[in-house]
Amino acid sequence: MRDALADQASGLRALFGRRARTTLSVAGDGATAVTLNLAAALARIGQQVLVIDTMKGEAATALGLKARFELAHVLAGDRQLRDVLLAGPEGVALLPATRGLPRLAEGSGPWQDRVAAWLDPWGTAFNVWLVNGLPPGGAATDAPVLFVLAPTADALTAAYAQMKTLARVSRQREFRIVVRRAKSETAALATYHNVAATAREFLSARLDYCGYIPRDDSAALADVRSPCGRAFARLAESLLAAGADGITAAAA
């Protein structure tokens, strides 16, 4: 286990060391849990992680934090970004942005550049940005999307609808997939193959399987030694294996 974590850390440093800022959007059933656990895993190996929450405060609630302000207050001039950021576990920073990000994305230029400019005065250099939920409009074209699938009709229908929207509006044709709440990895792969075949036929989209997350309802953040915690280590490795196309980066 120790060797696996060391190899993971080395691979992440090699990838993120080449990039000033990396961005990944996480969407689908259980996106908040996946976002937070992935963020914590990255932070444990020395990455500076910013979670941007578009899911109506789900991330803060899951961590037991109270969000008094959000990005919309910064846009209105009522607060500075440092007043809005919340301190999460393992040094992860959380930016509530349910109302603010859609407004920010309506402006000219990448929304990431404006957030980075607000962070600069305090010397806060986050090199990994995880967006909990899909950025609004065409903003998602700037970052790859990791879809979290669950083997239920409602969850799969909702995820496919989001892929269809991205394919039409943002011209995205490649998505990363992780499956949770399946009874086994065999069942998870069956879920993935069914959705991948449909997306390929009707959306001309390619779905890349990144792993299976065992169910763990014990806490918001999985123990790193648990099957769930080990699965997040494998997820990070799968994302790295996607290469340059798996993570989008921009100069800070």
C-alpha positions as CSV (number, residue, x, y, z in Angstrom):
1,M,0.0,0.0,0.0
2,R,2.8,2.4,0.9
3,D,4.6,1.7,-2.4
4,A,1.4,2.3,-4.3
5,L,0.8,5.7,-2.6
6,A,4.4,6.6,-3.3
7,D,4.1,5.8,-6.9
8,Q,0.8,7.7,-7.1
9,A,2.5,10.8,-5.5
10,S,5.4,10.6,-7.9
11,G,3.1,10.4,-10.9
12,L,0.9,13.3,-9.7
13,R,4.0,15.5,-9.1
14,A,5.3,14.7,-12.5
15,L,2.0,15.7,-14.1
16,F,1.1,18.7,-12.0
17,G,4.7,19.9,-11.8
18,R,4.5,20.6,-15.6
19,R,1.3,22.7,-15.2
20,A,0.6,25.9,-13.5
21,R,-3.1,25.1,-12.9
22,T,-5.1,22.0,-13.7
23,T,-8.9,21.9,-13.8
24,L,-11.3,19.0,-13.7
25,S,-15.1,19.1,-13.4
26,V,-16.9,16.3,-11.6
27,A,-20.6,15.6,-12.3
28,G,-23.2,13.0,-11.8
29,D,-24.6,10.8,-8.9
30,G,-22.4,11.3,-5.8
31,A,-20.3,14.0,-7.5
32,T,-19.8,15.8,-4.2
33,A,-18.3,12.8,-2.4
34,V,-16.0,12.0,-5.3
35,T,-14.9,15.6,-5.5
36,L,-14.0,15.9,-1.8
37,N,-12.3,12.5,-1.6
38,L,-10.2,13.2,-4.7
39,A,-9.3,16.7,-3.4
40,A,-8.2,15.2,0.0
41,A,-6.1,12.5,-1.7
42,L,-4.3,15.1,-3.8
43,A,-3.8,17.4,-0.9
44,R,-2.2,14.6,1.2
45,I,0.6,14.4,-1.4
46,G,1.4,18.1,-1.4
47,Q,-1.0,19.5,-4.0
48,Q,-2.7,22.9,-3.4
49,V,-6.3,22.1,-4.1
50,L,-9.3,24.4,-4.6
51,V,-12.8,22.9,-4.7
52,I,-15.3,25.2,-6.5
53,D,-18.8,24.1,-5.4
54,T,-21.7,24.7,-7.8
55,M,-24.0,22.3,-6.0
56,K,-26.0,24.5,-3.7
57,G,-23.6,24.2,-0.8
58,E,-23.4,20.4,-0.8
59,A,-19.6,20.4,-0.3
60,A,-19.7,22.6,2.7
61,T,-22.5,20.7,4.3
62,A,-20.8,17.4,3.7
63,L,-17.7,18.7,5.5
64,G,-19.7,20.2,8.4
65,L,-18.8,23.8,7.3
66,K,-21.1,26.8,7.2
67,A,-20.9,28.9,4.1
68,R,-22.0,32.5,4.9
69,F,-21.0,33.9,1.6
70,E,-20.3,32.8,-1.9
71,L,-18.7,33.9,-5.2
72,A,-21.8,36.1,-6.0
73,H,-20.9,38.3,-3.1
74,V,-17.4,38.9,-4.6
75,L,-18.9,39.8,-8.0
76,A,-21.3,42.2,-6.3
77,G,-18.3,43.9,-4.5
78,D,-19.7,43.0,-1.1
79,R,-16.9,40.6,-0.1
80,Q,-13.3,39.8,-1.1
81,L,-12.5,36.3,-2.2
82,R,-10.6,35.5,1.1
83,D,-13.9,36.2,3.0
84,V,-15.7,33.5,1.0
85,L,-13.1,30.7,0.9
86,L,-13.6,28.0,3.5
87,A,-10.8,25.9,5.0
88,G,-11.5,22.2,4.5
89,P,-9.6,19.1,5.6
90,E,-6.0,18.3,4.5
91,G,-5.5,22.0,3.5
92,V,-8.2,21.9,0.8
93,A,-9.9,25.2,0.2
94,L,-13.6,25.4,-0.7
95,L,-15.2,28.2,-2.8
96,P,-19.0,28.2,-2.7
97,A,-20.1,29.4,-6.1
98,T,-23.6,28.2,-6.9
99,R,-24.9,31.7,-8.0
100,G,-21.6,33.4,-8.7
101,L,-20.1,31.0,-11.3
102,P,-22.9,31.2,-13.8
103,R,-22.7,35.0,-13.7
104,L,-18.9,34.9,-14.0
105,A,-19.1,32.6,-17.0
106,E,-21.3,35.0,-18.8
107,G,-18.4,37.5,-19.0
108,S,-15.6,37.6,-21.6
109,G,-12.6,35.4,-21.2
110,P,-12.1,32.2,-19.1
111,W,-13.8,32.4,-15.7
112,Q,-10.7,30.7,-14.3
113,D,-8.5,33.7,-15.1
114,R,-10.8,36.0,-13.1
115,V,-10.8,33.8,-10.0
116,A,-7.0,33.4,-10.2
117,A,-6.7,37.2,-10.4
118,W,-8.7,37.5,-7.2
119,L,-6.5,34.9,-5.5
120,D,-3.2,36.4,-6.5
121,P,-3.0,39.3,-4.0
122,W,-2.9,36.9,-1.1
123,G,-0.3,34.6,-2.8
124,T,-2.7,31.7,-2.8
125,A,-1.5,29.5,-5.7
126,F,-3.9,26.5,-6.1
127,N,-2.5,24.3,-8.8
128,V,-5.4,21.8,-8.8
129,W,-9.0,23.1,-9.3
130,L,-11.8,20.6,-8.9
131,V,-15.3,21.9,-9.9
132,N,-18.1,20.1,-8.0
133,G,-20.7,20.0,-10.7
134,L,-20.7,21.2,-14.3
135,P,-19.7,24.8,-15.0
136,P,-22.5,26.7,-16.8
137,G,-22.9,27.2,-20.5
138,G,-19.7,26.8,-22.6
139,A,-17.4,27.0,-19.6
140,A,-17.1,23.3,-19.4
141,T,-15.2,23.2,-22.7
142,D,-12.1,24.5,-20.8
143,A,-11.9,21.3,-18.6
144,P,-12.4,17.6,-19.0
145,V,-15.4,16.2,-17.2
146,L,-15.4,13.1,-14.9
147,F,-18.9,11.7,-14.7
148,V,-19.9,9.7,-11.6
149,L,-22.4,6.9,-12.6
150,A,-24.6,4.9,-10.3
151,P,-26.4,1.7,-11.6
152,T,-29.9,3.1,-11.3
153,A,-32.2,4.2,-14.2
154,D,-32.6,7.7,-12.8
155,A,-28.9,8.3,-12.3
156,L,-28.0,6.9,-15.8
157,T,-30.7,8.9,-17.5
158,A,-29.6,12.1,-15.8
159,A,-25.9,11.6,-16.6
160,Y,-26.7,10.8,-20.3
161,A,-28.8,13.9,-20.5
162,Q,-25.8,16.0,-19.2
163,M,-23.5,14.4,-21.7
164,K,-26.0,15.1,-24.5
165,T,-26.1,18.8,-23.5
166,L,-22.3,19.1,-23.4
167,A,-22.0,17.4,-26.8
168,R,-24.5,19.8,-28.3
169,V,-23.6,23.0,-26.6
170,S,-19.9,22.7,-25.8
171,R,-19.0,20.2,-28.6
172,Q,-17.4,17.8,-26.0
173,R,-17.1,14.3,-27.2
174,E,-14.8,12.7,-24.6
175,F,-15.7,12.0,-21.0
176,R,-14.1,10.2,-18.0
177,I,-16.3,7.7,-16.1
178,V,-16.2,6.4,-12.6
179,V,-18.9,4.1,-11.2
180,R,-20.1,4.0,-7.6
181,R,-22.7,2.0,-5.7
182,A,-22.4,-1.0,-7.9
183,K,-22.3,-4.5,-6.2
184,S,-18.9,-5.3,-7.7
185,E,-16.4,-4.1,-10.3
186,T,-18.0,-6.6,-12.8
187,A,-21.3,-4.8,-12.3
188,A,-19.6,-1.4,-12.6
189,L,-18.0,-2.4,-15.9
190,A,-21.4,-3.6,-17.2
191,T,-22.9,-0.2,-16.3
192,Y,-20.0,1.6,-18.0
193,H,-20.3,-0.5,-21.2
194,N,-24.0,0.1,-21.5
195,V,-23.7,3.9,-21.2
196,A,-20.6,4.0,-23.4
197,A,-22.3,2.1,-26.2
198,T,-25.3,4.4,-26.1
199,A,-23.1,7.5,-26.1
200,R,-21.0,6.2,-28.9
201,E,-24.0,5.4,-31.1
202,F,-26.1,8.5,-30.5
203,L,-23.6,11.2,-29.4
204,S,-20.5,10.0,-31.3
205,A,-18.8,10.4,-27.8
206,R,-16.0,8.4,-26.3
207,L,-16.3,7.4,-22.6
208,D,-13.1,6.3,-20.8
209,Y,-13.5,4.1,-17.7
210,C,-11.5,5.4,-14.7
211,G,-12.6,3.0,-12.0
212,Y,-15.1,1.7,-9.5
213,I,-15.7,3.2,-6.0
214,P,-17.1,0.8,-3.4
215,R,-19.9,2.1,-1.3
216,D,-18.8,3.7,2.0
217,D,-21.4,5.5,4.0
218,S,-19.3,5.8,7.2
219,A,-18.1,9.4,6.6
220,A,-17.8,12.2,4.0
221,L,-14.2,11.4,3.6
222,A,-13.1,7.7,3.3
223,D,-10.3,6.3,5.3
224,V,-7.3,6.0,3.1
225,R,-6.8,2.4,4.2
226,S,-10.4,1.4,3.4
227,P,-11.5,-0.2,0.1
228,C,-13.1,3.1,-0.8
229,G,-9.9,5.1,0.0
230,R,-7.8,2.7,-2.0
231,A,-10.2,3.1,-4.9
232,F,-9.6,6.9,-4.9
233,A,-5.9,6.2,-5.2
234,R,-6.6,4.1,-8.2
235,L,-8.9,6.8,-9.6
236,A,-6.1,9.3,-9.5
237,E,-3.8,6.9,-11.3
238,S,-6.5,6.3,-14.0
239,L,-6.8,10.1,-14.6
240,L,-3.1,10.4,-14.9
241,A,-3.0,7.5,-17.3
242,A,-5.3,9.5,-19.6
243,G,-2.3,11.6,-20.4
244,A,-2.3,15.2,-21.6
245,D,-5.9,14.9,-22.8
246,G,-7.1,13.8,-19.4
247,I,-6.3,17.1,-17.6
248,T,-6.6,20.6,-18.9
249,A,-4.2,23.2,-17.6
250,A,-3.7,26.9,-18.0
251,A,-1.1,29.4,-17.0
252,A,-1.9,31.0,-13.7
